[in-house]
Amino acid sequence: MKIKQAKQTILEVDMTPMIDMTFQLIAFFMIVTNFEQTQADERVKLPADKLARPPIVARQQEVVLNVGFDRNLQGEKISPDPVIFYGTEKIRVLDYLPRLQREYALADKQSGNAGDITVVIRADADVPTGLIQELIKMGQEAKFTKFALKAMSDDVP
């Protein structure tokens, strides 16, 4: 008696739905990603603090100032004087008052309520505290009333 052997069949998985799902997940995460860090400057090394917390309510209008040092590729300071990074421009902190005044005037012209704008200062950990106080004082001279300082959370679970 002859026994017929069944031909072996190779099962192949259709990967099309898997690829579609992957692209849908990528699109989803691109949409819901928090773009808060778009104004962050990687040249600024924020200080760490246990009390640092993100704001409970997102600010509607803010002016972000990135204060730090011009550094080389190894992270060493090229210049001892802190600067404000304004795009590719580097402006000395004590020379920033005219720009703050222009920013306030522009915001007041656009919205009519520039008093609600928060000046967010992202200062390098090595920037002297007195210089940050001087920057806040210049902001007050430019008529800003709300200020916030950024720091990294130092919480260790």
Backbone as JSON, one array per atom type, in Angstrom:
{
  "sequence": "MKIKQAKQTILEVDMTPMIDMTFQLIAFFMIVTNFEQTQADERVKLPADKLARPPIVARQQEVVLNVGFDRNLQGEKISPDPVIFYGTEKIRVLDYLPRLQREYALADKQSGNAGDITVVIRADADVPTGLIQELIKMGQEAKFTKFALKAMSDDVP",
  "N": [[0.81, -1.16, 0.0], [0.59, 2.11, -0.9], [1.55, 5.16, 0.55], [0.5, 8.39, 0.34], [2.44, 11.22, 0.33], [2.02, 14.37, 1.69], [2.53, 17.47, 0.13], [4.9, 19.75, 1.35], [3.99, 22.83, 2.64], [4.89, 26.21, 2.63], [4.37, 28.61, 4.96], [3.62, 31.96, 4.67], [3.73, 35.12, 6.13], [1.61, 37.86, 5.76], [2.9, 40.95, 5.58], [1.98, 43.47, 5.08], [-0.24, 44.74, 6.52], [1.07, 45.1, 8.97], [3.14, 46.88, 8.37], [1.63, 49.07, 7.57], [0.37, 49.7, 10.01], [2.61, 50.43, 11.53], [3.46, 52.8, 10.24], [1.22, 54.36, 10.76], [1.39, 54.59, 13.54], [3.79, 56.01, 13.74], [3.03, 58.42, 12.52], [1.03, 59.2, 14.35], [2.52, 59.62, 16.76], [4.16, 61.68, 15.93], [2.35, 63.73, 15.74], [1.34, 64.08, 18.35], [3.56, 64.68, 19.83], [5.34, 66.59, 22.2], [6.18, 69.78, 21.58], [7.5, 71.63, 23.12], [10.16, 72.07, 23.62], [11.17, 73.4, 21.43], [12.16, 75.95, 21.51], [14.32, 75.65, 23.02], [17.8, 75.69, 23.61], [20.56, 73.84, 22.85], [23.06, 74.58, 23.64], [22.92, 75.64, 26.11], [23.38, 74.64, 29.33], [21.32, 73.55, 31.59], [20.74, 74.21, 35.1], [20.43, 71.77, 37.74], [17.74, 70.96, 39.92], [15.93, 70.06, 42.82], [13.44, 71.13, 43.24], [12.48, 71.87, 40.8], [9.87, 72.04, 38.56], [7.56, 71.37, 35.92], [5.4, 73.89, 34.45], [2.04, 74.07, 35.7], [-0.15, 74.92, 34.22], [-0.06, 75.52, 30.8], [1.78, 78.2, 29.4], [0.4, 80.95, 27.66], [1.58, 83.02, 26.14], [4.97, 83.62, 25.63], [8.33, 84.75, 26.06], [11.36, 83.47, 25.3], [14.53, 83.35, 26.68], [17.72, 82.32, 26.05], [20.44, 81.86, 27.91], [23.86, 81.6, 28.06], [27.16, 80.2, 27.63], [29.66, 80.69, 25.13], [30.92, 77.89, 23.73], [33.47, 75.41, 22.96], [33.83, 72.38, 20.93], [34.47, 70.45, 22.83], [33.16, 71.29, 25.03], [34.27, 73.26, 26.57], [34.57, 76.56, 27.85], [34.78, 79.2, 25.58], [34.73, 81.91, 25.76], [34.74, 83.95, 28.67], [32.56, 85.5, 29.26], [29.07, 85.49, 29.69], [26.48, 85.03, 27.22], [23.5, 85.91, 25.36], [21.78, 83.72, 23.41], [20.59, 84.34, 20.34], [19.13, 83.09, 17.95], [21.49, 82.61, 15.5], [23.01, 84.6, 16.38], [25.02, 86.1, 18.95], [24.59, 87.78, 21.86], [25.73, 90.08, 24.23], [24.76, 89.9, 27.64], [24.26, 92.24, 29.15], [23.78, 94.03, 27.14], [21.26, 93.66, 26.16], [18.89, 95.03, 26.64], [17.67, 96.92, 24.7], [16.58, 95.09, 22.83], [14.73, 93.69, 24.37], [12.95, 95.76, 24.91], [12.02, 96.28, 22.31], [10.78, 93.82, 21.81], [8.7, 93.85, 23.67], [7.26, 96.11, 22.77], [6.5, 95.23, 20.21], [4.92, 92.99, 20.84], [2.91, 94.25, 22.28], [1.8, 95.82, 20.33], [0.8, 93.86, 18.58], [-0.98, 92.17, 20.11], [-2.05, 93.81, 22.04], [-2.04, 93.34, 24.7], [0.45, 93.06, 26.23], [1.27, 92.68, 28.78], [0.67, 90.18, 29.72], [2.6, 88.46, 28.88], [5.1, 86.08, 29.54], [8.43, 86.14, 30.54], [10.73, 83.81, 29.93], [13.55, 82.51, 31.32], [16.23, 80.69, 30.38], [18.9, 79.72, 31.75], [22.37, 78.95, 31.73], [24.0, 76.72, 34.0], [26.38, 77.74, 34.97], [26.23, 80.49, 34.81], [26.48, 83.56, 36.48], [24.42, 84.33, 39.31], [23.81, 86.98, 39.89], [23.92, 88.2, 37.4], [21.7, 87.15, 36.14], [19.75, 88.28, 37.72], [20.15, 90.91, 37.01], [19.34, 90.76, 34.35], [16.61, 90.23, 34.7], [15.9, 92.63, 35.91], [16.35, 94.36, 33.74], [14.33, 93.39, 32.09], [12.12, 94.22, 33.54], [12.44, 96.97, 33.3], [11.84, 97.14, 30.64], [9.16, 96.85, 30.77], [8.04, 94.32, 31.19], [6.33, 91.99, 33.3], [6.07, 89.42, 34.25], [8.03, 86.63, 35.08], [9.98, 83.67, 34.58], [12.07, 80.99, 35.55], [14.04, 78.44, 34.12], [14.9, 75.08, 34.9], [16.46, 71.87, 35.23], [14.84, 68.95, 36.42], [15.85, 67.42, 39.41], [15.02, 65.18, 40.64], [15.23, 61.96, 41.94], [13.9, 58.85, 41.62]],
  "CA": [[0.0, 0.0, 0.0], [1.36, 3.35, -1.02], [1.06, 6.3, 1.33], [0.82, 9.63, -0.34], [3.0, 12.26, 1.2], [1.52, 15.7, 1.36], [3.59, 18.44, -0.16], [5.09, 20.73, 2.42], [3.68, 24.2, 2.24], [5.57, 27.23, 3.42], [3.44, 29.67, 5.32], [4.2, 33.3, 4.66], [2.89, 36.1, 6.8], [1.43, 39.09, 5.0], [3.43, 42.04, 6.41], [1.41, 44.76, 4.68], [-0.94, 45.42, 7.63], [2.04, 45.47, 10.0], [3.83, 48.08, 7.9], [0.64, 50.15, 7.64], [0.2, 50.06, 11.41], [3.83, 51.12, 11.95], [3.42, 54.17, 9.72], [0.17, 55.08, 11.49], [1.93, 54.92, 14.86], [4.77, 57.09, 13.56], [2.27, 59.65, 12.29], [0.37, 59.56, 15.61], [3.49, 60.16, 17.71], [4.63, 62.97, 15.43], [1.31, 64.73, 16.0], [1.16, 64.33, 19.78], [4.83, 65.0, 20.48], [5.4, 67.89, 22.84], [7.19, 70.6, 20.93], [7.87, 72.7, 24.04], [11.6, 72.28, 23.56], [11.59, 73.99, 20.17], [12.9, 77.16, 21.79], [15.46, 75.28, 23.85], [19.09, 75.76, 22.94], [21.41, 72.8, 23.45], [24.29, 75.18, 24.16], [22.65, 76.04, 27.49], [23.35, 73.5, 30.26], [20.47, 73.99, 32.69], [21.07, 73.7, 36.43], [19.51, 70.76, 38.27], [17.17, 71.36, 41.19], [14.87, 69.16, 43.28], [12.17, 71.84, 43.23], [12.1, 72.21, 39.42], [8.64, 71.38, 38.09], [6.97, 72.05, 34.76], [4.22, 74.67, 34.84], [0.79, 73.31, 35.74], [-0.92, 75.37, 33.06], [0.84, 76.01, 29.76], [1.72, 79.64, 29.2], [-0.13, 81.31, 26.35], [2.58, 83.8, 25.43], [6.22, 83.69, 26.37], [9.57, 85.12, 25.38], [12.38, 82.58, 25.86], [15.9, 83.84, 26.58], [18.71, 81.28, 26.31], [21.65, 82.52, 28.39], [24.91, 80.62, 28.28], [28.53, 80.54, 27.24], [30.14, 80.19, 23.86], [31.79, 76.76, 24.06], [34.01, 74.64, 21.83], [33.24, 71.05, 20.8], [34.73, 69.69, 24.04], [32.34, 71.85, 26.09], [35.02, 74.24, 27.34], [34.19, 77.94, 27.54], [35.67, 79.97, 24.71], [34.72, 83.26, 26.32], [34.25, 83.91, 30.05], [31.35, 86.32, 29.39], [27.84, 84.86, 29.21], [25.78, 85.7, 26.13], [22.15, 85.44, 25.04], [21.76, 83.14, 22.07], [19.44, 84.84, 19.59], [19.38, 82.43, 16.66], [22.93, 82.41, 15.35], [23.66, 85.76, 16.96], [25.35, 86.02, 20.38], [24.5, 89.15, 22.36], [26.09, 90.21, 25.64], [23.57, 90.01, 28.48], [24.03, 93.63, 29.54], [23.41, 94.81, 25.95], [20.02, 93.09, 25.63], [17.73, 95.86, 26.96], [16.92, 97.4, 23.52], [15.82, 93.99, 22.21], [13.58, 93.45, 25.24], [12.01, 96.85, 24.69], [11.4, 96.03, 21.01], [9.91, 92.65, 21.95], [7.5, 94.3, 24.38], [6.5, 97.0, 21.88], [5.92, 94.41, 19.15], [3.84, 92.18, 21.43], [1.82, 95.16, 22.64], [1.17, 96.23, 19.06], [0.07, 92.72, 17.99], [-2.08, 91.66, 20.93], [-2.61, 94.85, 22.89], [-1.96, 92.93, 26.1], [1.8, 92.53, 26.4], [1.49, 92.41, 30.2], [0.46, 88.75, 30.0], [3.73, 87.68, 28.36], [6.07, 85.63, 30.54], [9.81, 86.05, 30.08], [11.3, 82.56, 30.43], [15.01, 82.59, 31.25], [16.92, 79.4, 30.42], [20.29, 80.12, 31.99], [23.38, 77.93, 31.99], [24.26, 76.56, 35.43], [27.57, 78.5, 35.34], [25.98, 81.93, 34.71], [26.32, 84.12, 37.83], [23.06, 84.69, 39.69], [23.67, 88.44, 39.8], [23.68, 88.56, 36.0], [20.3, 86.81, 35.87], [18.97, 89.32, 38.39], [20.29, 92.1, 36.16], [18.5, 90.51, 33.17], [15.23, 90.42, 35.16], [15.75, 94.07, 36.1], [16.2, 94.94, 32.41], [13.0, 93.03, 31.64], [11.17, 95.11, 34.23], [12.57, 98.28, 32.66], [11.16, 97.03, 29.34], [7.74, 96.75, 31.14], [7.57, 92.95, 31.43], [6.03, 91.82, 34.72], [6.09, 88.0, 34.62], [9.29, 85.98, 34.77], [10.12, 82.27, 35.0], [13.41, 80.43, 35.33], [14.0, 77.01, 33.78], [15.92, 74.21, 35.46], [16.15, 70.44, 35.07], [14.43, 68.3, 37.66], [16.91, 66.58, 39.98], [14.36, 64.1, 41.39], [15.65, 60.59, 41.68], [12.9, 58.01, 42.27]],
  "C": [[0.88, 1.25, 0.0], [0.7, 4.45, -0.19], [1.49, 7.56, 0.6], [1.36, 10.63, 0.68], [2.47, 13.62, 0.74], [2.71, 16.62, 1.1], [3.68, 19.44, 0.98], [4.78, 22.12, 1.88], [4.38, 25.16, 3.19], [4.58, 28.35, 3.68], [4.18, 31.0, 5.33], [3.21, 34.26, 5.29], [2.82, 37.35, 5.93], [1.82, 40.27, 5.91], [2.81, 43.39, 6.09], [0.65, 45.44, 5.82], [0.01, 45.88, 8.74], [2.76, 46.76, 9.62], [2.88, 49.28, 7.97], [0.47, 50.63, 9.08], [1.43, 50.83, 11.92], [3.82, 52.57, 11.49], [2.33, 54.99, 10.41], [0.65, 55.47, 12.88], [2.95, 56.05, 14.77], [4.04, 58.42, 13.37], [1.59, 60.12, 13.57], [1.36, 60.22, 16.57], [4.08, 61.48, 17.23], [3.63, 64.06, 15.75], [1.24, 65.06, 17.49], [2.45, 64.65, 20.53], [4.79, 66.41, 21.03], [6.53, 68.69, 22.21], [7.61, 71.78, 21.79], [9.35, 73.04, 23.91], [12.08, 72.93, 22.28], [12.39, 75.27, 20.39], [14.1, 76.89, 22.69], [16.73, 75.31, 23.01], [20.03, 74.77, 23.62], [22.73, 73.34, 23.98], [24.15, 75.59, 25.62], [22.53, 74.78, 28.34], [22.59, 73.94, 31.51], [20.94, 73.44, 34.03], [20.03, 72.66, 36.85], [19.03, 71.2, 39.64], [16.04, 70.41, 41.56], [13.49, 69.82, 43.19], [11.68, 72.19, 41.82], [10.91, 71.37, 38.99], [8.16, 72.1, 36.84], [5.74, 72.85, 35.2], [2.96, 73.82, 34.78], [-0.07, 73.64, 34.54], [0.07, 75.93, 32.04], [0.66, 77.51, 29.58], [1.23, 79.93, 27.79], [0.92, 82.03, 25.52], [3.85, 83.84, 26.28], [7.35, 84.12, 25.45], [10.65, 84.29, 26.06], [13.75, 83.18, 25.6], [16.84, 82.72, 26.97], [20.03, 81.96, 26.64], [22.7, 81.45, 28.67], [26.26, 81.13, 27.82], [28.82, 79.98, 25.85], [31.17, 79.11, 24.19], [32.33, 76.09, 22.8], [33.39, 73.25, 21.83], [33.45, 70.18, 22.04], [33.9, 70.21, 25.23], [33.06, 72.87, 26.95], [34.62, 75.65, 26.89], [35.24, 78.6, 26.65], [35.83, 81.37, 25.26], [34.17, 83.19, 27.74], [32.94, 84.67, 30.25], [30.13, 85.58, 28.87], [27.17, 85.71, 28.12], [24.36, 85.16, 26.04], [22.19, 84.96, 23.61], [20.46, 83.56, 21.39], [19.6, 84.33, 18.16], [20.86, 82.12, 16.55], [23.73, 83.56, 15.96], [23.93, 85.53, 18.45], [25.46, 87.45, 20.9], [24.87, 89.15, 23.84], [24.83, 90.48, 26.46], [23.25, 91.47, 28.8], [23.65, 94.52, 28.36], [22.04, 94.41, 25.39], [18.78, 93.96, 25.88], [16.99, 96.39, 25.73], [16.09, 96.31, 22.85], [14.59, 93.65, 23.06], [12.52, 94.52, 25.05], [11.28, 96.68, 23.35], [10.41, 94.87, 21.08], [8.61, 93.04, 22.64], [6.63, 95.16, 23.47], [5.81, 96.21, 20.77], [4.75, 93.58, 19.67], [2.65, 93.06, 21.79], [1.07, 95.62, 21.4], [0.32, 95.11, 18.48], [-1.15, 92.33, 18.81], [-2.75, 92.73, 21.79], [-2.54, 94.52, 24.36], [-0.6, 92.29, 26.36], [2.11, 92.22, 27.86], [1.32, 90.95, 30.57], [1.62, 87.88, 29.53], [4.68, 87.34, 29.5], [7.45, 85.56, 29.9], [10.41, 84.82, 30.74], [12.8, 82.63, 30.23], [15.57, 81.18, 31.43], [18.41, 79.73, 30.55], [21.17, 78.91, 32.27], [23.66, 77.89, 33.48], [25.45, 77.41, 35.89], [27.38, 80.02, 35.28], [25.78, 82.47, 36.13], [24.88, 84.58, 38.1], [22.82, 86.19, 39.56], [23.37, 88.89, 38.37], [22.24, 88.24, 35.6], [19.39, 87.83, 36.53], [19.0, 90.62, 37.58], [19.42, 91.97, 34.9], [17.01, 90.69, 33.53], [14.94, 91.91, 35.36], [15.57, 94.77, 34.75], [14.82, 94.61, 31.83], [11.93, 93.89, 32.27], [11.23, 96.52, 33.65], [11.87, 98.3, 31.3], [9.66, 96.81, 29.52], [7.19, 95.33, 31.24], [7.34, 92.79, 32.93], [6.12, 90.37, 35.19], [7.4, 87.37, 34.15], [9.28, 84.54, 35.27], [11.53, 81.82, 34.67], [13.27, 78.94, 35.05], [15.17, 76.29, 34.44], [15.5, 72.77, 35.18], [15.77, 69.88, 36.43], [15.54, 67.36, 38.13], [16.31, 65.44, 40.78], [14.88, 62.74, 40.95], [14.66, 59.68, 42.38], [13.48, 56.97, 43.18]]
}
